[in-house]
């Protein structure tokens, strides 16, 4: 992470790059908020993670898929259609 300090000019340049027009109040507010966010990341950088395995998912994923089982299909999709013929939907004739 860069040691560059967040200032109003940097916030203005980022806003211009994103095609945002910000008021002076918004520039000041976003400057403060970005400083707080970067400080939180600096604190995280100080945490000793030596010997800690990377975690790509917070919960161990084991056995998340069920076994496929054949089951009887009891729903008749044609039951409520007047447009059916020999077990199929019947569409309009093409001329």
VOBA-1610 file (N, C-alpha, C; in pm, whole numbers, padded with zeros to 5 digits, always signed):
BEGIN
Unk+00085-00117+00000Unk+00000+00000+00000Unk+00089+00123+00000Unk+00051+00220-00074Unk+00129+00342-00086Unk+00115+00424+00042Unk+00221+00501+00070Unk+00216+00589+00186Unk+00161+00726+00150Unk+00104+00739+00030Unk+00048+00868-00013Unk-00066+00906+00080Unk-00066+01032+00119Unk-00171+01081+00209Unk-00289+01130+00126Unk-00407+01102+00177Unk-00529+01147+00110Unk-00546+01296+00138Unk-00566+01374+00033Unk-00598+01515+00049Unk-00712+01550-00046Unk-00759+01671-00034Unk-00874+01714-00113Unk-00844+01707-00263Unk-00721+01738-00302Unk-00683+01733-00443Unk-00694+01592-00499Unk-00652+01493-00419Unk-00660+01353-00464Unk-00806+01312-00479Unk-00890+01350-00383Unk-01032+01316-00390Unk-01094+01382-00513Unk-01055+01506-00541Unk-01107+01577-00658Unk-01065+01506-00788Unk-00940+01462-00796Unk-00892+01393-00916Unk-00965+01260-00936Unk-00987+01188-00828Unk-01060+01060-00838Unk-01204+01086-00881Unk-01266+01188-00825Unk-01404+01222-00862Unk-01411+01260-01009Unk-01315+01338-01058Unk-01314+01377-01199Unk-01294+01255-01289Unk-01208+01162-01247Unk-01185+01041-01326Unk-01312+00957-01333Unk-01394+00964-01227Unk-01519+00888-01224Unk-01636+00970-01280Unk-01605+01089-01334Unk-01707+01178-01391Unk-01813+01216-01287Unk-01766+01247-01165Unk-01855+01292-01058Unk-01828+01439-01031Unk-01932+01513-01013Unk-01914+01653-00973Unk-01955+01663-00826Unk-01857+01694-00743Unk-01880+01698-00599Unk-01870+01841-00548Unk-01951+01871-00449Unk-01944+02002-00384Unk-01823+02002-00290Unk-01787+02122-00240Unk-01676+02131-00145Unk-01705+02053-00018Unk-01832+02053+00026Unk-01870+01977+00145Unk-01851+01827+00122Unk-01890+01780+00004Unk-01873+01637-00027Unk-01726+01600-00037Unk-01645+01687-00098Unk-01501+01660-00106Unk-01441+01647+00034Unk-01480+01736+00123Unk-01429+01732+00261Unk-01474+01604+00332Unk-01602+01571+00317Unk-01657+01450+00382Unk-01588+01325+00330Unk-01571+01313+00197Unk-01508+01194+00139Unk-01361+01187+00176Unk-01295+01301+00189Unk-01156+01303+00233Unk-01144+01243+00372Unk-01232+01287+00463Unk-01230+01233+00600Unk-01260+01084+00600Unk-01362+01043+00523Unk-01400+00902+00522Unk-01289+00814+00464Unk-01224+00860+00358Unk-01115+00782+00298Unk-00996+00771+00393Unk-00968+00874+00469Unk-00860+00869+00568Unk-00890+00763+00674Unk-01016+00757+00720Unk-01055+00656+00820Unk-01040+00516+00762Unk-01081+00497+00636Unk-01073+00366+00572Unk-00927+00323+00558Unk-00841+00413+00511Unk-00700+00379+00495Unk-00634+00349+00628Unk-00672+00421+00732Unk-00617+00394+00865Unk-00656+00254+00912Unk-00779+00213+00884Unk-00823+00078+00921Unk-00740-00027+00847Unk-00709-00003+00720Unk-00626-00098+00646Unk-00482-00098+00698Unk-00432+00017+00741Unk-00298+00021+00800Unk-00292-00063+00928Unk-00399-00057+01007Unk-00405-00139+01128Unk-00407-00287+01092Unk-00480-00323+00988Unk-00482-00463+00945Unk-00347-00509+00896Unk-00272-00418+00831Unk-00138-00452+00783Unk-00044-00487+00897Unk-00070-00435+01017Unk+00016-00459+01132Unk-00010-00593+01199Unk-00119-00660+01165Unk-00153-00788+01227Unk-00054-00894+01181Unk-00001-00971+01277Unk+00094-01077+01245Unk+00018-01198+01190Unk+00041-01227+01064Unk-00027-01340+00999Unk+00072-01449+00962Unk+00189-01445+01021Unk+00290-01546+00993Unk+00239-01684+01034Unk+00240-01779+00942Unk+00197-01915+00971Unk+00048-01937+00962Unk-00027-01837+00921Unk-00171-01851+00908Unk-00204-01885+00763Unk-00276-01995+00745Unk-00314-02036+00610Unk-00417-01940+00552Unk-00408-01911+00423Unk-00509-01823+00361Unk-00647-01887+00368Unk-00747-01805+00390Unk-00884-01851+00395Unk-00958-01789+00279Unk-00996-01872+00183Unk-01066-01821+00067Unk-01216-01818+00088Unk-01262-01886+00190Unk-01404-01887+00223Unk-01414-01899+00374Unk-01498-01820+00439Unk-01501-01820+00585Unk-01555-01948+00646Unk-01630-02026+00570Unk-01688-02149+00621Unk-01638-02265+00536Unk-01595-02371+00601Unk-01547-02488+00528Unk-01661-02547+00446Unk-01637-02569+00318Unk-01739-02623+00229Unk-01711-02770+00203Unk-01783-02855+00273Unk-01770-02999+00253Unk-01909-03058+00240Unk-01925-03145+00145Unk-02053-03213+00128Unk-02166-03118+00096Unk-02140-03018+00014Unk-02244-02920-00014Unk-02339-02966-00125Unk-02302-03072-00197Unk-02388-03122-00302Unk-02456-03250-00256Unk-02583-03263-00284Unk-02655-03385-00247Unk-02637-03488-00357Unk-02658-03612-00323Unk-02654-03718-00423Unk-02776-03708-00512Unk-02757-03737-00641Unk-02869-03738-00733Unk-02955-03861-00708Unk-03082-03838-00696Unk-03176-03948-00675Unk-03290-03934-00774Unk-03329-04045-00832Unk-03441-04045-00926Unk-03570-04038-00845Unk-03658-03947-00884Unk-03787-03937-00816Unk-03896-03923-00922Unk-04016-03962-00884Unk-04129-03959-00976Unk-04175-03816-00999Unk-04199-03780-01122Unk-04248-03647-01159Unk-04400-03654-01160Unk-04464-03586-01067Unk-04610-03597-01057Unk-04682-03475-01113Unk-04611-03377-01160Unk-04671-03255-01210Unk-04694-03267-01361Unk-04813-03232-01406Unk-04844-03237-01548Unk-04850-03094-01600Unk-04747-03050-01672Unk-04745-02911-01717Unk-04853-02881-01821Unk-04909-02982-01884Unk-05012-02959-01985Unk-05153-02957-01928Unk-05167-02986-01800Unk-05300-03002-01740Unk-05387-02877-01755Unk-05331-02760-01746Unk-05410-02637-01750Unk-05408-02569-01887Unk-05362-02639-01988Unk-05354-02578-02120Unk-05454-02641-02215Unk-05524-02557-02286Unk-05616-02607-02389Unk-05540-02633-02519Unk-05418-02587-02526Unk-05336-02601-02647Unk-05238-02716-02631Unk-05290-02838-02637Unk-05203-02955-02623Unk-05247-03061-02723Unk-05150-03144-02759Unk-05180-03249-02855Unk-05075-03359-02837Unk-05120-03480-02809Unk-05033-03598-02794Unk-04919-03575-02694Unk-04950-03510-02582Unk-04849-03493-02478Unk-04755-03376-02501Unk-04783-03290-02598Unk-04700-03173-02627Unk-04786-03048-02631Unk-04723-02932-02611Unk-04792-02807-02633Unk-04811-02790-02784Unk-04928-02745-02824Unk-04955-02722-02965Unk-04949-02573-02993Unk-04866-02535-03091Unk-04853-02395-03128Unk-04930-02366-03253Unk-04934-02242-03297Unk-05008-02207-03418Unk-04939-02263-03543Unk-05019-02293-03643Unk-04962-02343-03768Unk-04884-02233-03837Unk-04772-02274-03897Unk-04690-02183-03974Unk-04732-02193-04119Unk-04762-02082-04180Unk-04810-02086-04318Unk-04709-02033-04414
//
